[in-house]
Amino acid sequence: CGSSFSGCRFPSFVPSMETRDLVFVAVLQRIVEFAADSALHAAQLGFACRDFRDRIWEEAGSRLLTPCLTLHAHSDPKHLKRVLAGRLRTVAAFEAASAFLPNAPLFSSLLAGAIGLQRLHLQLRSPHLQGLWTGTLELLAGVLGSVFEGGEVARQSGPTHLRALCLEGHVFPAQACDHLARVVEGCCKNARELTVCFSDTAGEDALADERLWEGLARCSKLETLHLSGLRTSSETCSGLARTLRACAGSLRDLRLGRHISSAMLRPPSSLDVVTSTTGMVGDVSPEFHGLIAAGESLHLQHLALCNLTIASNTEIVRGPVRANLAALLCALQLVAPFLVSLDLSGHGAWANEPLPPMGPWSNGHDAMVAIVESCRPLIVLDLSHSRLRLTELSEVLLAHCSTLRKLCIPGNLVPSNIDLGSDHAMARLSIALASCDQLRHLDVGSLGLVPSLRRCLLKFLQNCAPTLHTLVACLPAVLLENGLSSLFRTGTCREGGARQLEVLDVVLPPSFHAQLLTPTGLLGVLRNNASTLRELRLCTILGDQAGVLLLHALREAPLEALALERCSLGPNSARYLAAAVAGGPGASGNAAQLWRLRSLSVSLNPLRDDAVTLLEALQSGGRCLRELRLRGCELPGKAGASLGALVVALPAVVLADVSGNASLGMKGAQGFLESALRAWGRQSAPQSRPALPGVVDFRGSLGPNAGEGDAEGAGGGDAEGAGGGDAEGAG
């Protein structure tokens, strides 16, 4: 049943386990190891009693034969020694900081012995942990590194059949580019999927990426290539051309993000040419001609070209860079008819810039509209922050309405003072949006605040609500209520309504009143989606009583992330939130419904003394917690002791933000240090636990006598052990 196992619930055992219970546990252990995607993950879920979980790992003589290993932030790296490396086929580490440490067994023994490994996914996006990437890539290069002689692989260590490699982070370390190149070289023979996605690169200088592009050019079997956030050099154009030629017959998914999409427009020849100050037209660079020629043989199905920026207005008006951009847009129009997914987000900087007069379009806006119009029916369309006029996309949306599953249109333009009934273009846009009734992901940004779009968006939300899984929007509360609720204000049933929401991220304007938090409004929407809602981010003025009602409506939700910032929550809301986390009587009566929050943010709410109750509840019920934000919550001095015990007790915490709490003071900082050291000293073997880099932010909380440097020293710097290791450096 391993392939079809979706989940089950086991009864809790009595605290003092008898012989018959131990026999059953031994059998149950094998069932869990086989049925779960990862026995290591299953043992940490906590769906059974602690005795059962501990027994799985106490049997030192047995080895886990699972082919799939998934590590999360709360996973203990010492258990990796139980996994049989030779049986592994898939390894994934999601924000598992302890697995990225130099002495962790993930690289030293597990990956080095996983000769049959096929998929490797490493994700570490927390801004406070980006310093681990340099050592991680160096270790990974040592495991996967190859030696090339005469263009052929002469020797390779570690996994030799790796087909998919995914590296996701926040800041790429510039000094690790050579390590990344060695990693790419090591998996080039069999690689089918390669993803290297970061938000940015450390420093301002371009990477020394010659070896990286040489390694990519050897990947002749690539089907998926995602590159983003790497500040590549002027060799990007020619290097990317060689890569596309090498995998032209197999590549189906190409995504180029920040920095890389812009760097390919500036090959060396474009930087050497001095154009005339009177000429408006430049020639396409020779290297870019080669890139366009290499792309003509591609048969792409998924394409993303995001955040393309131009260095200066001079380049967009004159010279080869402007001509290269026009040639790229023409090439995209030729590829568009074969696509099922298109992402042209983040192009607002050049949407209104002129293109060469001899081309088919006068500016970037017309070019992007033409590209979208050339597509066959799409499943995914992302035009975020491209400053397109939505009224010109009506026919496009009508063409894709029956197949579209994801639509992102924030940061685009629409007339704000046009009546929907009198303007033909707005009427067509309303019909087009209302026709998109099969969406699962919708992001409209702040378009809901545009008066001329409100009636249009209301019909749009009502039609797509039954299938919607994710909604990101800033819109009036009435629009949210009438668009997603399955009840009229009179209590009678309405056709449709949202019942499958997993992510709800909404900002309600200040005009929202707590009186609108009715069973037919926001409360009704949350109750109808309580069985599926995993992430809720709400920014509005609720008040303490309404906050309790909202938390009560969420009591059965499998929440993983909760953000209620600037909601005017008070002591009652804090107590109910603590009960929901710890499983007390104020939450659900069933302990299986405990919230396993990865992220909790209640910043800028006056919680005061009751925040201590919340911190104490998180010590027992927040095992998966990674980020805690209590900024500006008027925390008292005694909250410092609870915070100190929490950051040592929870193994996954990497950020505890208590900045802006002037009432915490030096007393709170002292209590934090004393409590953290006491909790660390009470551990059975504190020296064996890994010291994870973490941050406790006390800035603005140490009183008027503490300077900025003191605030940083007390918690604003890297507090080694804040995530569960020793407390050295926390102060």
Secondary structure by P-SEA (a helix, b strand, c coil): cccccccbbbbbccccccaaaaaaaaaaaaaaaaccccaaaaaacccccaaaaaaaaacccccccccbbbbccccccccccccccccccbbbbcccccccccccccccccccccccccbbbbbbcccccccaaaaaaaaaaaacbbbbcccccccccccccccbbbbbbccccccaaaaaaaaaaaacccccbbbbbbcccccccccccaaaaaaaaacccccbbbbcccccccaaaaaaaaaaaaccccccbbbbccaaaaaaacccccccbbbbcccccccccaaaaaaaaaaccccccbbbbccccccccccccccaaaaaaaaaaaaaaaacccccbbbbcccccccccccccccccccaaaaaaaaaaacccccbbbbcccccccccaaaaaaaacccccbbbbccccccccccccccaaaaaaaaaaaacccccbbbbccccccccaaaaaaaaaaaaccccccccccccaaaaaaacccccccccccccccccccbbbbbbcccccccccccccaaaaaaaacccccbbbbbccccaaaaaaaaaaaccccccbbbbccccccaaaaaaaaaaaaccccccccccccccccbbbbcccccccaaaaaaaaaacccccccbbbbccccccccaaaaaaaaaaacccccbbbbcccccccaaaaaaaaaaaaaaaaaccccccccbbbbbbcccccccccccaaaaaaaccccccccccccccccc
